Each structure stands twice: as C-alpha cells, then as structure tokens.
C-alpha cells in the first residue's frame, strides 16, 4: 500500500500562513509528459479516505461502462504556458526546492463519462520533504477561464482537499463539460505568478436540463450596534467586531455567539464568557499569542474550526454543555499543558490538539459518548505522557498519536474496533500495548517506527492474526480473562453529583418594580432536576433593570452550588403616532419606565434590513423628528426603551411597527 504523505499543518493553519509561505518560480512549471503522449490518472490507495470530494456525476474513472465518444472532447491540444502578466516578482525559495505544477489528463478512452473531462492538478516535490512543502503550497487559488472569461474560482485550503501519493499531492475539482477553449490558472502562494494550462475542447457533448430549484431566501445584512467598550453585536446576537483596547475582556450579555475572526491576531490576554454564549464560531480567537486564559461558562455548545488555533492557552477545561468541537480548534497551542474533555462532547474534528509541544495530560471524562478520534488528533505532541481515552471510542484515526515520543503507556478501551494507518507512528516510548479483542481492523503502517513496542493480543482474536502476519512486530499472546462469576449485587450508596456538572438557565425577565423569582431550568444530562428535591435557589439583584443572579444549592444526591445569571429588561413602549413632514417624519410614543433613553429604528423594508438607528438619551422624551429622508418613500418605524447600568445597556423588546410616507 502506497504510503500517504501527510501535511504537518492542519486544515485551519494553512488558510492563515500567507506571510510565511515561500515563493516558487513560474519558470520551473512543466507539463507531466508531452502534448503528444496521453497522460494517465493515478489514484493513490487512500483516495477514499482522504476526504477528496469527487463530483457524483463523474465518480471514479473505473469500470463504469462509459467511454469517450469519437466526437467528444479532445485533449490532444493540452499544453502548458506561462501567463506573463501574472508572473511578476516570482522568485525561487530554496526551502521549498524545485516545486513543479503539472496537469494530468485521463488516458484517451478512459471511462470518465461522455462529454466530461476531469482535470487533476499535481504538485511534485523533488528535493524536499512533502510534509513540509505541501504546507507551504496552501492555500492555492484555481481559476477556470473560458474564452478569456473567469467562469469559476476555487480555493484549495487544506490537506483534506488533496490526494497524497509518492509522486506528490493531487487535487481534482475541475470538470469541463462543454466544448470550447479553457484556461486553468493555479496560483503559487508567496508569489504573484500563475501557471497557465490551455485545454482545447472540440466536438459535441450531451446536455441535460436541470430541475428547477427553490430560490434561497437572502441572508439579512447584519445590523451591528457597538457599545462604549467597543463590542459590536448584530441583530441576531453574534459578536461581530471588537474595537476596544482592554486586554482582559468580558463578553457583553447581549451577545449569544462569538463571530468568525473577531479576535484573530489580537493581543488580548484573557476572556470571560457568560452562560448565554452558545457558540464560538470559526477562527474566533485564532493567532492570539497572548491569550492564556479563557473562562468558559455553562451554556456553550459548539466550538468552531480553528477557534483557538495558535493561542497561548495553558490549561483547557471545557464546560459540560459542549457537544461539538470543530477541526483544529486547539491546533498548535504551544503553551497548552493539560486538557479535560467533558462527557457531553460527541464530535471532535481532526488536528484537534496536534503540534501542541507542551501538552502532557488529556482526560476524557467517564460517560463519554465520543466514538471517533479523527486524523492527527495528537500528532507531534512530543511531551504527551498521559491520556485517558473515552470508554465509547470505536475508531483511532490516521496519525492519531504519531510522534508522541513521551507516551509510555496507554489503555485502549474494549469498545475499540478499528486502528487506522500510522495511528502510533514513531511512538518510541511505548513498550507494551494491549490490543482489545474487540478490534477487527488494523492497517499495515499502524505501528511504523515503534522500535521498542511489544503488542499484547488475545488468543484467537483479530489482533493475533494481525501480529502473526506482520512478522516484524514483537508480540505476546494472552488468554482472554474468564468472566467474573455473578453474585447477588451489593447495595452501594448512590454517587453524589456536583451541581457544577449540571446545566442551568433562566429566561430574561421584564421589570415590574417587584422582586422577580423566575423558574430555573436545571438539567444533568437529559434529566431535569426538581426544585426542593434536588436543589434550592436564592436570588440576588432581582428587582431593578440589569443582571440578576440565581444561586443553586444541591440537595439529596446533588452537592455543591451553581450560579446562573439572567437579565431584567425594561418594559416595552407603544409607538402611538407617525406624522409625515418634508423629507422627514415625527414619531411619538408613550413614556417608558425604568429607562435612561430610547432607540428608534427606521428602514425602507418591513424586515428592517439596512435599518438606521437614532439614539435618544433623554428618559422623559416621548417624540423625535428624523430628517434627511427621501421624498415619496415609505418608511417603517419602531422604538424600544434602553437603560444603561454601569458599562452595560439593556434594551426592551421592540414596539409595534408603523409606516409613514414622507412628503
């Protein structure tokens, strides 16, 4: 089996390294073969496992019973040329070696489907290490032109888009279906150059009329409101921008999610979340070299791709509400030493903790339902010494522990069924590893470079068959332990559960002038706890507009305390009148309670897309005039109460909507 050449950089890192990618000269670009000789597609053995997205209408070019018709697309004119206007300042960097970009076409008559031609871009790496070079080649932009016009642009961002073979890395996502002259340009990162390949397509093709599809609803444009501390939150509750100067930040209560790239590359040192934050989106805190502390809160469910990539986190304890962690979320965290993953996590992407050089301890809590370690989970973590695996784990992905040279022992769970290629590559510290009888699949290169390892396998198991076929792996066969005789169970006290392991939430309340004691929704897993039976609750700051606190105290089998906050918002007001003026209107509303002002919003659309806001900083105001409007246009208007408490502003619900046509 041809060994797959892996990238050291993760999916998410590669998108962000434009300043680190060395240039490659366009003058070294050549065609793979010559124009008169048909070229052959070579698929690596691991194609199906590499995440390559081959369009379903093409499929793999093998035994599909289709052949190119004589009058179909002809690739005999395939040639490679340089496009000089894109080739300025292209220089050779010796770190990469001689990087070549090729185009590989199917052999004449190969079964790729009548009228369709698949184009494979192939990078070869003579004189260099593919693992390092491939990381520097990405991200790469591919442009497809027809008759001089760009008809498609694609971006190769990560190793999962590539097929690695002994020859190099290949990418397929370009399909030509119509006759014509095409140009395919593939950029080389770090330079301004493009390679240019001209494909002359002639003859007839078979076309079909696609079925009509529903038109998707347009996504509303974000309306971002920025507070005095520089936090910009849109109308859906997503924190989109941060322009403040504070290094130790506290996420405002009106945010329910941290948006993509919000703090990317910033110099913040700590972050405190609140229990209303349910999502951290892709790359939110990536490349934060000073961010050493994140105070998570219950309520968080999803952490996106690359969310904390290359941050300075030292310890990581995720809250017991998190279920999904995206690819490379904690990749290359060079200061990270320990990780605690709660049982609530059911999905973790690849490259999760890879290349975190100081990471020593990772514990998956008891009761975990995580079934798969995706590729490169702990790749290159040379300091890793202790890992407690989930009891539910079924698959160890490729390169899961590759290069973990300090790992001396590991207990594989009895749930494990598959160990993929290179999972323990170069784990030189491992001396013994017991393969559970449940394992029914191991790859050829699973234990490459484990020079001190002896495998312990159960008699009659797949593991015994594997080690006997792999003559170069030392092993020892043991009998499966006899089952423990059953006897009458001994009653044991029910274990206590800490309230900190539970989730708790309270809905926002509306100011009434009285003490508010709303119900608290408390859950442990899927079980809902009962007030008075499982816990008691007390309240604080629960009368005035602002943030109130409910403190839970465990009772019965539940111990400890837990605090949960909720908002008390001003009551909403009614918009009573709109009066049209010349390029203006005057809005009148009923006086609000517990307020320091109002916010009025107006727009040309009922959805308030593109709306503009007017801040009225007078608590006794009951009207305002908006000027500078468009004659003859109908405007939709609404108003809400606001109250500033300290550094935070609390808003009521919006009033009713009225419309007015200005003169």
VMD Tcl script that draws the C-alpha trace (Angstrom):
set ca {
  {0.00 0.00 0.00}
  {1.44 3.33 -1.06}
  {2.25 5.42 1.99}
  {0.21 8.55 2.31}
  {2.34 11.68 2.62}
  {0.86 13.76 5.41}
  {0.93 17.54 5.97}
  {2.28 18.84 9.27}
  {-0.08 21.81 9.16}
  {-3.77 21.44 9.92}
  {-6.74 22.40 7.82}
  {-7.11 25.70 9.56}
  {-3.50 26.71 9.89}
  {-2.92 26.58 6.19}
  {-5.52 29.24 5.44}
  {-3.65 31.71 7.64}
  {0.00 31.38 6.72}
  {0.23 33.71 3.71}
  {3.01 35.67 5.29}
  {5.06 32.53 5.93}
  {4.72 30.81 2.55}
  {7.85 31.00 0.41}
  {7.62 31.87 -3.25}
  {8.20 29.46 -6.15}
  {9.31 30.40 -9.62}
  {6.92 30.04 -12.53}
  {9.80 29.23 -14.82}
  {10.03 25.79 -13.20}
  {6.49 24.85 -14.23}
  {6.38 21.94 -16.67}
  {3.84 19.58 -18.15}
  {3.77 15.97 -16.91}
  {4.81 14.27 -20.12}
  {4.44 15.93 -23.52}
  {1.48 17.09 -25.56}
  {1.70 14.17 -27.96}
  {1.64 11.45 -25.31}
  {-1.56 10.60 -23.43}
  {-1.19 11.04 -19.68}
  {-2.66 8.73 -17.10}
  {-4.53 9.49 -13.89}
  {-3.03 7.62 -10.95}
  {-5.23 7.27 -7.89}
  {-3.48 6.62 -4.55}
  {-4.74 3.69 -2.48}
  {-6.05 6.10 0.15}
  {-8.20 8.21 -2.16}
  {-11.45 7.25 -0.49}
  {-10.10 8.07 2.96}
  {-8.64 11.48 2.21}
  {-11.83 13.48 2.12}
  {-11.49 14.09 -1.64}
  {-14.77 15.45 -2.97}
  {-15.28 13.88 -6.40}
  {-18.47 15.17 -8.05}
  {-21.13 12.42 -8.05}
  {-21.87 12.84 -11.73}
  {-18.27 11.82 -12.52}
  {-17.40 9.15 -9.99}
  {-14.14 7.26 -10.06}
  {-12.94 6.58 -13.57}
  {-13.07 2.82 -13.29}
  {-15.43 0.17 -14.68}
  {-18.43 2.45 -15.14}
  {-19.06 1.22 -18.66}
  {-18.76 4.65 -20.27}
  {-16.22 5.70 -22.88}
  {-15.46 8.96 -24.62}
  {-17.22 9.14 -27.96}
  {-15.03 9.77 -31.02}
  {-16.61 13.18 -31.46}
  {-16.41 14.04 -27.75}
  {-13.90 16.32 -26.01}
  {-10.35 16.07 -27.35}
  {-7.42 16.77 -25.06}
  {-4.69 16.31 -27.63}
  {-4.10 20.06 -27.59}
  {-3.22 20.11 -23.92}
  {-0.23 22.35 -23.34}
  {1.44 24.41 -20.65}
  {2.46 28.03 -20.98}
  {3.26 30.99 -18.77}
  {0.96 33.95 -18.47}
  {3.50 36.74 -18.28}
  {1.15 39.37 -16.86}
  {0.79 37.23 -13.73}
  {4.45 36.33 -13.42}
  {5.99 39.48 -11.93}
  {8.32 39.14 -8.95}
  {8.27 35.33 -8.95}
  {11.39 34.07 -7.17}
  {12.75 30.68 -6.16}
  {13.00 29.82 -2.50}
  {15.48 27.11 -1.64}
  {13.44 25.93 1.36}
  {10.78 24.55 -0.94}
  {13.08 23.03 -3.50}
  {12.08 22.72 -7.13}
  {8.30 22.92 -6.98}
  {6.56 21.78 -10.15}
  {2.92 22.21 -11.05}
  {1.54 19.67 -13.51}
  {-1.75 18.97 -15.20}
  {-2.64 15.30 -15.53}
  {-5.37 14.28 -18.00}
  {-7.15 10.93 -18.33}
  {-5.74 8.42 -20.76}
  {-7.53 8.55 -24.11}
  {-10.68 6.46 -23.90}
  {-10.72 6.22 -20.11}
  {-14.16 5.93 -18.55}
  {-14.75 9.42 -17.17}
  {-18.21 9.90 -18.62}
  {-19.22 11.03 -22.09}
  {-18.52 14.68 -22.67}
  {-16.93 15.36 -19.27}
  {-13.20 15.74 -18.64}
  {-11.64 15.70 -15.18}
  {-8.52 17.82 -14.71}
  {-6.05 16.88 -11.95}
  {-3.57 19.47 -10.70}
  {-0.45 17.70 -9.39}
  {2.34 19.18 -7.26}
  {5.56 17.18 -7.14}
  {8.32 17.77 -4.63}
  {11.78 16.80 -5.92}
  {14.49 17.61 -3.42}
  {12.24 18.27 -0.43}
  {10.03 16.80 2.29}
  {6.43 16.66 1.05}
  {5.11 17.05 4.59}
  {6.74 20.46 4.88}
  {6.39 21.58 1.28}
  {2.67 20.84 0.99}
  {2.02 23.07 3.98}
  {3.76 25.94 2.19}
  {1.86 25.40 -1.04}
  {-1.51 26.15 0.52}
  {-3.83 27.96 0.27}
  {-3.82 27.87 -3.55}
  {-6.35 29.53 -5.85}
  {-7.51 27.76 -9.02}
  {-9.23 29.80 -11.73}
  {-11.06 28.32 -14.71}
  {-11.46 30.60 -17.73}
  {-13.42 30.03 -20.94}
  {-12.89 32.29 -23.94}
  {-10.88 34.61 -21.69}
  {-13.60 34.98 -19.02}
  {-13.34 33.58 -15.50}
  {-16.19 31.09 -15.07}
  {-15.14 29.58 -11.77}
  {-12.77 30.17 -8.86}
  {-11.86 27.54 -6.29}
  {-9.58 27.62 -3.26}
  {-7.52 24.66 -2.09}
  {-7.18 25.38 1.60}
  {-6.21 22.21 3.36}
  {-4.72 18.73 3.11}
  {-8.20 17.17 3.16}
  {-8.67 18.58 -0.36}
  {-5.58 16.75 -1.61}
  {-4.70 13.16 -2.50}
  {-1.16 12.33 -1.35}
  {0.86 9.82 -3.33}
  {4.54 9.02 -3.62}
  {4.70 11.49 -6.51}
  {3.21 14.38 -4.56}
  {-0.15 15.95 -3.81}
  {-3.07 15.92 -6.25}
  {-6.25 17.93 -6.41}
  {-9.35 17.26 -8.51}
  {-12.34 19.56 -8.60}
  {-12.31 20.90 -12.14}
  {-14.76 19.37 -14.61}
  {-15.08 20.59 -18.21}
  {-18.39 19.66 -19.78}
  {-18.83 21.97 -22.79}
  {-16.74 22.37 -25.96}
  {-14.52 25.44 -26.05}
  {-11.12 26.87 -25.16}
  {-10.39 26.72 -21.44}
  {-7.56 28.17 -19.41}
  {-6.80 26.81 -15.95}
  {-4.63 29.01 -13.75}
  {-3.22 27.69 -10.48}
  {-1.55 30.21 -8.19}
  {1.68 29.53 -6.32}
  {1.50 31.02 -2.79}
  {4.05 33.62 -1.90}
  {4.40 34.95 -5.44}
  {2.28 36.88 -7.91}
  {2.60 34.17 -10.55}
  {0.16 31.72 -12.09}
  {0.70 28.65 -14.16}
  {-1.50 28.57 -17.23}
  {-2.79 25.44 -18.95}
  {-4.81 25.66 -22.17}
  {-7.23 22.81 -22.91}
  {-8.83 22.81 -26.36}
  {-12.18 21.03 -26.21}
  {-13.91 20.22 -29.51}
  {-16.84 18.12 -30.68}
  {-20.28 17.52 -29.26}
  {-21.47 16.85 -25.72}
  {-24.67 15.56 -24.19}
  {-26.51 18.11 -22.05}
  {-29.47 17.80 -19.73}
  {-31.86 20.41 -18.38}
  {-31.55 20.69 -14.61}
  {-34.67 20.52 -12.49}
  {-35.80 23.88 -11.09}
  {-34.74 24.58 -7.54}
  {-36.21 26.86 -4.95}
  {-34.61 30.29 -4.65}
  {-33.00 30.56 -1.22}
  {-34.04 33.43 0.99}
  {-31.37 36.13 1.16}
  {-29.45 36.37 4.40}
  {-30.25 39.68 6.10}
  {-27.38 42.11 6.30}
  {-26.02 42.39 9.83}
  {-27.00 45.49 11.75}
  {-24.13 45.97 14.17}
  {-24.56 48.01 17.32}
  {-21.30 48.94 19.05}
  {-21.26 49.71 22.77}
  {-18.96 52.04 24.68}
  {-16.38 49.27 25.26}
  {-16.01 48.53 21.55}
  {-18.12 45.34 21.30}
  {-20.13 45.25 18.07}
  {-23.13 42.86 18.25}
  {-25.53 42.27 15.36}
  {-29.31 41.85 15.44}
  {-29.01 38.08 15.83}
  {-26.79 38.32 18.92}
  {-23.49 37.48 17.20}
  {-20.46 39.46 18.36}
  {-19.02 40.65 15.05}
  {-16.38 43.26 15.93}
  {-14.20 44.42 18.79}
  {-12.51 47.81 18.66}
  {-11.78 48.25 22.37}
  {-8.36 48.49 23.99}
  {-8.89 46.23 27.03}
  {-6.68 43.14 27.27}
  {-8.80 41.27 29.84}
  {-12.23 41.24 28.26}
  {-15.68 40.22 29.45}
  {-18.13 39.34 26.69}
  {-21.27 41.54 26.96}
  {-24.57 39.96 27.96}
  {-26.35 40.92 24.72}
  {-24.06 38.57 22.74}
  {-25.10 34.94 22.29}
  {-22.28 33.87 19.96}
  {-18.67 34.88 19.19}
  {-18.37 35.58 15.46}
  {-15.75 34.40 12.98}
  {-12.29 36.02 13.18}
  {-13.46 38.61 15.76}
  {-10.29 38.44 17.86}
  {-7.97 36.95 15.25}
  {-4.41 38.15 15.84}
  {-5.39 40.45 18.73}
  {-3.29 40.99 21.86}
  {-5.99 40.16 24.42}
  {-4.79 38.14 27.42}
  {-7.99 36.72 28.95}
  {-11.64 36.20 28.04}
  {-14.64 35.65 30.29}
  {-17.79 34.20 28.72}
  {-21.29 34.14 30.19}
  {-23.85 31.36 30.17}
  {-25.76 32.96 27.30}
  {-22.94 32.24 24.83}
  {-23.89 29.06 22.96}
  {-21.46 29.17 20.02}
  {-17.88 30.16 19.29}
  {-17.59 30.40 15.51}
  {-14.66 29.54 13.22}
  {-11.27 31.19 13.93}
  {-12.80 33.47 16.59}
  {-9.64 33.58 18.76}
  {-7.02 32.23 16.35}
  {-3.44 33.53 16.41}
  {-3.91 35.22 19.79}
  {-0.34 34.87 21.02}
  {-1.10 36.43 24.43}
  {-4.44 34.73 25.19}
  {-3.59 32.44 28.11}
  {-6.90 32.23 29.99}
  {-10.46 31.56 28.82}
  {-13.17 31.38 31.48}
  {-15.83 29.24 29.82}
  {-19.39 29.15 31.12}
  {-22.15 26.55 31.03}
  {-24.39 27.01 28.02}
  {-21.64 26.78 25.40}
  {-22.48 24.02 22.90}
  {-20.33 24.48 19.81}
  {-16.70 25.48 19.23}
  {-15.91 26.13 15.58}
  {-12.97 25.23 13.35}
  {-9.65 26.78 14.35}
  {-11.38 28.74 17.12}
  {-8.25 28.83 19.36}
  {-5.63 27.86 16.77}
  {-2.18 29.15 17.80}
  {-3.47 30.73 21.01}
  {-1.46 30.80 24.26}
  {-3.91 28.75 26.35}
  {-2.19 26.91 29.21}
  {-4.98 24.72 30.56}
  {-8.26 23.70 28.95}
  {-11.36 22.54 30.80}
  {-14.45 22.64 28.62}
  {-17.87 23.11 30.26}
  {-20.22 20.13 30.49}
  {-22.57 21.58 27.87}
  {-20.20 21.42 24.88}
  {-21.19 18.79 22.29}
  {-19.21 19.67 19.14}
  {-15.64 20.88 18.64}
  {-14.56 21.74 15.08}
  {-11.43 20.74 13.19}
  {-8.18 22.18 14.52}
  {-9.92 24.14 17.29}
  {-6.84 23.85 19.57}
  {-4.19 23.05 16.96}
  {-0.66 24.36 17.62}
  {-1.40 25.73 21.11}
  {2.25 25.83 22.12}
  {1.66 26.64 25.81}
  {-1.13 24.13 26.45}
  {-0.22 21.57 29.14}
  {-3.47 19.83 30.13}
  {-6.92 19.18 28.68}
  {-10.16 17.95 30.27}
  {-12.91 16.92 27.84}
  {-16.41 16.51 29.36}
  {-18.68 13.54 28.67}
  {-21.06 15.83 26.75}
  {-18.70 16.06 23.74}
  {-19.88 13.73 20.96}
  {-17.91 15.09 17.99}
  {-14.33 16.36 17.61}
  {-12.70 17.20 14.29}
  {-9.21 16.28 13.16}
  {-5.97 18.08 14.08}
  {-7.58 18.81 17.45}
  {-4.51 19.11 19.72}
  {-1.76 18.37 17.21}
  {1.63 20.11 17.37}
  {0.96 21.33 20.92}
  {4.51 20.73 22.09}
  {3.96 21.18 25.86}
  {0.76 19.13 26.18}
  {1.31 16.37 28.77}
  {-2.14 15.27 30.02}
  {-5.52 14.71 28.34}
  {-8.51 13.25 30.18}
  {-11.84 12.30 28.65}
  {-14.41 12.17 31.44}
  {-16.25 8.95 32.33}
  {-19.51 8.50 30.49}
  {-18.19 9.98 27.24}
  {-20.05 9.03 24.07}
  {-17.27 10.13 21.70}
  {-16.76 7.34 19.15}
  {-14.08 8.61 16.78}
  {-10.63 10.18 17.03}
  {-10.22 11.85 13.66}
  {-6.90 12.24 11.83}
  {-3.92 13.80 13.64}
  {-5.72 14.13 16.98}
  {-2.42 14.33 18.96}
  {0.04 14.36 16.06}
  {3.51 15.59 17.04}
  {2.70 16.13 20.76}
  {6.15 15.08 21.91}
  {5.52 15.81 25.63}
  {2.26 13.83 25.87}
  {2.52 11.33 28.75}
  {-1.00 10.55 29.97}
  {-4.23 10.05 28.02}
  {-7.42 8.58 29.46}
  {-9.47 7.53 26.44}
  {-13.28 7.53 26.22}
  {-14.90 4.17 27.04}
  {-17.05 4.69 23.93}
  {-14.16 5.07 21.46}
  {-14.51 2.88 18.36}
  {-12.01 4.31 15.85}
  {-8.47 5.65 16.18}
  {-7.87 7.77 13.09}
  {-4.75 8.12 10.98}
  {-1.74 9.62 12.77}
  {-3.81 9.92 15.98}
  {-0.74 9.54 18.24}
  {2.02 9.78 15.64}
  {5.20 11.31 17.01}
  {4.08 11.14 20.68}
  {7.52 10.02 21.80}
  {6.93 10.55 25.56}
  {3.84 8.33 25.66}
  {4.95 5.25 27.62}
  {1.61 3.55 28.30}
  {-1.96 3.67 27.03}
  {-5.08 1.65 27.80}
  {-7.25 1.03 24.76}
  {-10.98 0.66 25.59}
  {-12.91 -2.56 24.92}
  {-15.20 -0.59 22.60}
  {-12.39 -0.05 20.07}
  {-12.87 -1.77 16.68}
  {-10.51 -0.03 14.21}
  {-6.99 1.42 14.34}
  {-6.10 3.24 11.12}
  {-2.78 3.77 9.30}
  {0.12 5.41 11.16}
  {-2.02 5.82 14.31}
  {1.06 5.13 16.51}
  {3.83 6.03 14.06}
  {7.16 6.74 15.82}
  {5.77 6.27 19.35}
  {9.21 5.22 20.52}
  {8.32 5.49 24.22}
  {5.66 2.76 24.05}
  {6.97 -0.58 25.28}
  {3.72 -2.56 25.58}
  {0.24 -2.05 24.16}
  {-2.68 -4.44 24.66}
  {-4.99 -4.77 21.65}
  {-8.55 -5.47 22.86}
  {-10.35 -8.49 21.42}
  {-12.96 -6.06 20.06}
  {-10.51 -4.70 17.44}
  {-11.26 -6.14 13.99}
  {-9.26 -3.81 11.76}
  {-5.66 -2.51 11.81}
  {-3.72 -1.00 8.92}
  {-0.33 -2.05 7.56}
  {1.59 1.01 8.81}
  {-0.24 1.44 12.13}
  {2.90 0.87 14.25}
  {5.64 2.13 11.91}
  {8.69 3.35 13.81}
  {7.59 1.92 17.20}
  {11.05 0.49 17.78}
  {10.52 -0.56 21.43}
  {6.95 -1.84 21.24}
  {5.61 -5.30 22.04}
  {1.95 -5.89 21.22}
  {-0.16 -7.97 23.61}
  {-3.01 -9.72 21.81}
  {-5.84 -12.00 22.89}
  {-5.72 -15.62 21.75}
  {-7.99 -16.25 18.78}
  {-8.62 -12.57 18.15}
  {-8.04 -10.47 15.04}
  {-5.05 -9.00 16.87}
  {-3.34 -12.40 16.99}
  {-3.89 -12.90 13.27}
  {-2.50 -9.41 12.59}
  {0.76 -9.81 14.54}
  {1.45 -13.23 13.01}
  {1.10 -11.80 9.51}
  {3.25 -8.79 10.46}
  {6.40 -10.76 11.20}
  {8.40 -7.66 12.16}
  {6.28 -6.76 15.22}
  {7.18 -8.39 18.57}
  {4.09 -9.73 20.35}
  {2.78 -11.80 23.22}
  {-0.45 -13.82 23.21}
  {-2.66 -13.96 26.30}
  {-5.86 -15.83 27.11}
  {-8.96 -13.71 27.43}
  {-9.74 -13.29 31.15}
  {-12.59 -15.50 32.37}
  {-15.77 -13.61 33.19}
  {-16.25 -12.79 36.85}
  {-18.89 -15.11 38.46}
  {-22.14 -13.29 39.04}
  {-23.40 -12.95 42.57}
  {-26.06 -11.00 44.34}
  {-25.24 -7.33 43.92}
  {-24.14 -5.49 46.99}
  {-26.08 -2.32 47.64}
  {-23.87 0.72 47.26}
  {-24.72 4.30 48.06}
  {-25.83 6.36 45.07}
  {-22.93 8.53 43.92}
  {-23.16 12.24 44.50}
  {-23.33 14.62 41.55}
  {-21.84 18.10 41.68}
  {-24.16 20.87 40.52}
  {-21.21 22.25 38.56}
  {-21.67 19.30 36.18}
  {-25.28 20.32 35.53}
  {-26.60 22.93 33.12}
  {-28.84 25.74 34.29}
  {-30.67 28.53 32.51}
  {-33.17 31.29 33.30}
  {-35.22 33.26 30.78}
  {-34.87 37.05 30.67}
  {-37.48 38.91 32.72}
  {-39.32 42.23 32.32}
  {-39.07 44.90 35.03}
  {-42.18 45.15 37.23}
  {-40.88 47.10 40.22}
  {-41.12 43.95 42.36}
  {-38.68 41.19 43.28}
  {-38.53 38.66 40.46}
  {-38.02 34.96 41.17}
  {-38.22 33.15 37.84}
  {-38.03 29.36 37.47}
  {-34.59 27.86 36.82}
  {-34.25 25.06 34.27}
  {-31.61 22.67 35.67}
  {-30.50 19.50 33.86}
  {-28.00 16.72 34.42}
  {-27.66 15.09 31.02}
  {-31.26 14.53 29.88}
  {-32.69 14.53 33.41}
  {-34.45 17.68 34.63}
  {-33.81 18.38 38.31}
  {-36.66 19.34 40.65}
  {-36.61 22.41 42.86}
  {-36.94 21.44 46.52}
  {-35.97 17.81 45.84}
  {-32.63 18.20 44.06}
  {-31.75 21.82 44.84}
  {-32.83 25.05 46.50}
  {-32.46 28.51 44.97}
  {-31.86 32.06 46.21}
  {-31.83 35.30 44.21}
  {-29.76 38.50 44.24}
  {-30.16 41.88 42.46}
  {-33.50 40.62 41.17}
  {-35.60 43.80 41.18}
  {-34.01 46.59 39.12}
  {-33.17 46.55 35.42}
  {-29.79 44.85 34.98}
  {-28.27 41.42 35.59}
  {-29.63 39.28 38.41}
  {-28.15 36.11 39.93}
  {-29.80 32.85 40.98}
  {-27.69 30.64 43.27}
  {-28.49 26.93 43.35}
  {-27.55 24.74 46.33}
  {-27.52 20.97 45.91}
  {-29.85 18.70 47.84}
  {-30.19 14.91 48.09}
  {-27.81 13.27 45.57}
  {-26.67 16.67 44.28}
  {-23.95 18.63 46.05}
  {-22.20 21.97 45.78}
  {-23.52 25.23 44.38}
  {-24.01 26.75 40.97}
  {-24.74 30.32 39.92}
  {-26.73 31.35 36.89}
  {-27.49 34.91 35.77}
  {-30.47 36.37 33.96}
  {-31.43 39.76 32.57}
  {-34.15 42.08 33.83}
  {-35.17 44.25 30.88}
  {-37.18 47.48 30.71}
  {-40.87 47.17 29.68}
  {-41.54 47.93 26.02}
  {-43.48 51.00 24.89}
  {-46.08 51.56 22.18}
  {-45.39 53.69 19.09}
  {-48.57 55.77 19.04}
  {-48.17 58.17 16.10}
  {-46.14 58.95 12.98}
  {-46.52 62.32 11.25}
  {-45.07 62.89 7.77}
  {-43.06 66.03 7.00}
  {-40.98 67.31 4.09}
  {-38.20 64.74 3.78}
  {-38.87 63.91 7.44}
  {-41.25 62.34 9.94}
  {-42.02 62.81 13.61}
  {-42.51 59.73 15.81}
  {-44.44 59.82 19.09}
  {-44.60 57.10 21.72}
  {-45.84 56.52 25.24}
  {-43.38 57.29 28.04}
  {-41.41 54.27 29.20}
  {-40.46 53.02 32.68}
  {-37.08 52.37 34.27}
  {-35.24 53.89 31.34}
  {-32.40 56.28 30.58}
  {-33.39 56.80 26.95}
  {-34.77 55.27 23.77}
  {-33.58 53.81 20.49}
  {-35.62 54.46 17.35}
  {-35.09 52.43 14.19}
  {-36.35 53.16 10.67}
  {-35.97 51.40 7.31}
  {-37.37 51.19 3.79}
  {-38.14 47.47 4.22}
  {-40.53 45.74 6.60}
  {-37.75 43.33 7.55}
  {-35.70 46.35 8.72}
  {-32.83 45.19 6.54}
  {-30.44 48.13 6.19}
  {-32.18 49.95 9.06}
  {-30.75 53.10 10.64}
  {-30.92 53.94 14.33}
  {-31.43 57.11 16.33}
  {-30.37 57.23 19.98}
  {-32.47 59.46 22.28}
  {-30.62 59.96 25.55}
  {-33.48 61.56 27.49}
  {-35.63 59.39 29.74}
  {-38.61 61.79 29.57}
  {-38.62 62.12 25.77}
  {-41.81 60.96 24.03}
  {-41.09 62.05 20.44}
  {-38.33 62.73 17.94}
  {-38.05 64.03 14.37}
  {-35.96 62.28 11.73}
  {-34.79 64.42 8.81}
  {-32.89 63.98 5.54}
  {-35.20 61.30 4.15}
  {-36.21 60.52 0.55}
  {-39.29 62.26 -0.81}
  {-42.23 59.95 -1.57}
  {-40.70 56.94 0.16}
  {-42.49 54.84 2.78}
  {-40.53 54.22 5.96}
  {-41.15 51.56 8.62}
  {-40.51 52.68 12.19}
  {-40.21 51.06 15.64}
  {-38.85 52.14 19.04}
  {-37.58 50.50 22.20}
  {-36.58 51.52 25.70}
  {-32.96 51.38 26.84}
  {-31.34 51.70 30.23}
  {-27.62 51.98 30.93}
  {-26.38 50.27 34.11}
  {-22.67 50.75 34.66}
  {-20.98 49.83 31.40}
  {-23.88 47.74 30.06}
  {-27.02 48.78 28.20}
  {-30.27 46.82 28.49}
  {-32.99 47.06 25.84}
  {-36.71 46.32 25.97}
  {-38.49 44.41 23.23}
  {-39.34 46.47 20.13}
  {-42.61 48.34 19.98}
  {-45.27 47.80 17.34}
  {-44.24 48.80 13.78}
  {-45.85 51.75 11.98}
  {-45.24 53.14 8.49}
  {-45.25 56.65 7.09}
  {-44.83 58.09 3.58}
  {-42.72 61.25 3.71}
  {-43.51 64.32 1.63}
}
mol new
graphics top color blue
foreach p $ca { graphics top sphere $p radius 0.5 }
foreach p [lrange $ca 0 end-1] q [lrange $ca 1 end] { graphics top cylinder $p $q radius 0.2 }
display resetview
